[in-house]
Amino acid sequence: MARKTKKNYKKDQERNVFPAPLAAILALVAVLSLSYLWLCGQCDAAGRRIKDLEKQRVEVRKRRFNEEYKWHNMKSQASLEKALALHGLDMTWPEKRRAVHVAMNHCRFDDEAEYRLTQDDSGTAFGRMAMR
C-alpha cells in the first residue's frame, strides 16, 4: 500500500505578488519621466528670462544711443558757445600751441559708433578723435 503523504498547501497557493524587477523598472521610468518634466520646466523658465533680458537690452541700447546723441549735440561748438553766452561767460578757445594732443597708438573703440582720426596742420602722428 502506498504511503499517504501530507500535501503542502503553501506551495499550491497562487502568488498574486507583483514581480520585483517589474516594480523597479516602473519606478525608474517614473523617476526619469518626472525629472524630464522638471528639466523642461526649468528650460522654459530660462527661455522666458532670456527673452525678457533681451528686451531690456534692446531698450537700454536705444536709451544709450539717445543719450549719446544728446551728449554729442550738447558738446558741439555751437551749443557750448550758446551756453557760455547764456551764462554771460566771456571765454575763447585755447591757442593751438596750448592744446594737448593725445597719441592714438593703441586705442580701441566700441562697435556702435564710427570714429575717424583727423590730423592737425603739422601732419604729425598725433590726432584728434571725431565722430562721424
C-alpha positions as CSV (number, residue, x, y, z in Angstrom):
1,M,0.0,0.0,0.0
2,A,1.1,3.4,-0.9
3,R,2.1,5.7,1.9
4,K,0.0,8.7,2.3
5,T,1.9,11.9,2.2
6,K,1.0,15.2,3.6
7,K,0.1,17.8,1.0
8,N,1.9,21.1,1.4
9,Y,-0.8,23.7,0.8
10,K,1.6,26.6,0.9
11,K,3.0,25.5,-2.4
12,D,-0.4,25.3,-4.1
13,Q,-1.4,28.9,-3.2
14,E,-1.3,31.3,-6.2
15,R,1.2,34.0,-6.0
16,N,-0.5,37.4,-6.6
17,V,2.6,39.4,-5.6
18,F,3.8,42.0,-8.1
19,P,7.2,40.9,-9.5
20,A,10.1,43.0,-8.0
21,P,12.1,43.6,-11.3
22,L,9.0,45.0,-13.0
23,A,8.3,47.2,-10.0
24,A,11.9,48.5,-10.1
25,I,11.7,49.2,-13.8
26,L,8.4,51.1,-13.4
27,A,9.8,53.1,-10.6
28,L,12.8,54.0,-12.7
29,V,10.6,55.1,-15.6
30,A,8.5,57.2,-13.3
31,V,11.6,58.9,-11.8
32,L,13.1,59.6,-15.3
33,S,9.8,61.0,-16.6
34,L,9.4,63.3,-13.7
35,S,13.0,64.5,-13.9
36,Y,12.4,65.1,-17.7
37,L,9.3,67.2,-17.0
38,W,11.2,69.2,-14.3
39,L,14.1,69.8,-16.7
40,C,11.7,71.0,-19.4
41,G,10.1,73.4,-16.9
42,Q,13.5,74.8,-16.0
43,C,14.4,75.3,-19.6
44,D,11.2,77.1,-20.4
45,A,11.7,79.4,-17.4
46,A,15.2,80.1,-18.5
47,G,14.0,80.9,-22.0
48,R,11.4,83.3,-20.7
49,R,14.1,85.1,-18.6
50,I,16.4,85.3,-21.6
51,K,13.6,86.9,-23.7
52,D,12.9,89.4,-21.0
53,L,16.6,90.2,-20.7
54,E,17.0,90.6,-24.5
55,K,14.0,93.1,-24.5
56,Q,15.6,95.0,-21.7
57,R,18.9,95.0,-23.6
58,V,17.3,96.5,-26.7
59,E,15.6,99.2,-24.6
60,V,18.9,100.0,-22.8
61,R,20.8,100.2,-26.1
62,K,18.1,102.6,-27.5
63,R,18.3,104.8,-24.4
64,R,22.1,104.7,-24.6
65,F,22.2,105.8,-28.2
66,N,19.7,108.5,-27.5
67,E,21.8,109.8,-24.6
68,E,25.0,109.7,-26.7
69,Y,23.2,111.7,-29.4
70,K,22.0,114.3,-26.9
71,W,25.5,114.4,-25.4
72,H,27.1,114.8,-28.8
73,N,24.8,117.6,-29.7
74,M,25.3,119.3,-26.3
75,K,29.1,119.3,-26.6
76,S,29.1,120.7,-30.1
77,Q,30.8,124.1,-30.6
78,A,27.6,126.0,-31.3
79,S,25.9,124.6,-28.1
80,L,28.9,125.4,-26.0
81,E,29.1,129.0,-27.3
82,K,25.3,129.4,-26.7
83,A,25.7,128.1,-23.1
84,L,28.6,130.4,-22.5
85,A,26.6,133.4,-23.8
86,L,23.6,132.3,-21.8
87,H,25.6,132.4,-18.6
88,G,27.4,135.6,-19.5
89,L,30.9,134.0,-19.6
90,D,33.4,135.5,-21.9
91,M,35.7,132.6,-22.9
92,T,37.6,131.7,-26.0
93,W,39.1,128.5,-27.4
94,P,42.8,127.9,-26.5
95,E,45.5,128.6,-29.0
96,K,46.9,125.7,-30.9
97,R,50.2,125.7,-29.0
98,R,48.4,125.4,-25.7
99,A,46.2,122.4,-26.8
100,V,47.3,119.0,-25.6
101,H,47.1,116.2,-28.2
102,V,47.0,112.6,-27.1
103,A,48.8,109.9,-29.2
104,M,46.3,107.4,-30.7
105,N,48.6,104.4,-30.8
106,H,46.7,101.7,-29.0
107,C,43.0,102.8,-28.9
108,R,40.0,100.5,-29.1
109,F,36.6,101.8,-29.8
110,D,33.2,100.2,-29.4
111,D,31.4,98.8,-32.5
112,E,28.3,101.1,-32.3
113,A,30.0,104.4,-33.2
114,E,32.3,105.0,-36.1
115,Y,35.4,107.1,-35.4
116,R,38.0,108.7,-37.6
117,L,41.3,110.4,-36.9
118,T,41.8,114.0,-38.0
119,Q,45.4,115.2,-38.4
120,D,46.5,118.6,-37.2
121,D,48.1,121.1,-39.6
122,S,51.6,119.9,-38.9
123,G,50.8,116.4,-40.1
124,T,52.3,114.6,-37.1
125,A,51.3,111.2,-35.8
126,F,49.0,112.8,-33.2
127,G,45.4,113.2,-34.0
128,R,42.0,114.1,-32.6
129,M,39.1,111.8,-32.4
130,A,36.0,112.8,-34.2
131,M,32.6,111.0,-34.5
132,R,31.1,110.6,-37.9
